[in-house]
Amino acid sequence: MKIIATALEGIAGIEWYPIIGLFIFLIFFIILVIRVMNLNQDDESEYSQLPLDNSDKFMKEQKNHVN
């Protein structure tokens, strides 16, 4: 572990990388929360049925290929 710490100490500005990574994550998370909060009722009910819906094109194609 000391080899890695020694190698990283030589990089100028290395202390900014975790901060930048945290900001990218927070911006992505905030955008995702805002987008979910702004969903209308129709989209929400459609998305909630997706895991249970077996009538999509992919499932029909898979059944045709098996038979």
N, C-alpha and C positions, 0 to 999 in steps of 0.2 A: 504494500500500500504506500510505502514511503517513496517508491519510484514514481508512482502516479502523482503524488503530491508535489514532488520535486519538479516533475515535468510541467505540471499545471502552473506552478509558481512563475515559470519563465514566460508565460503568455501575458502580454500586456492587456489590461482591461478584462481579465477573466471574471472578475466579480460582477460584471454586468450581465453575463449570460443567464444566470438563474432569475434575475429580476426581469429581463426581457421575456423569458419563457413564462414567467408568472403573469405578466401583462397580456401576452398573447392568449393564454388560457382564460384569463378573466374576461377579455373582450369577447372571445368566442362564446363563453358561458352566458354572458349578459345578452348577447345577440340572440342566442338560442332561447333564453327565458322570455325575452320580449316577443320573439316570434310565436312561441307557444301560447303566451298570454293573449295574443291578437288573433288566434284561430277562431273562425266562426263555428257555430254549432253544427252545421252540416259537415264540414271537414272533420271536426272532432269525432262525430259519430261514424263517419266513413273510416277514419284511421283506427278507431277502436275495434272495428269489425275485421280488419285486415288479417290478423293472426288466425281468425276462425273461418275466413272465407276460402272455400276450396273451388270456387268457380272461375278463377282467373285463367288466362290463356296458357300460362306456363303449366299449370296442373293438368289441363286438358291435353296439352302436347305431350306431357310425360306419360299420361295414361295411354295415349295412342301409340307411343313408341314401345311401351311394354307389351301391348297386345299384338 
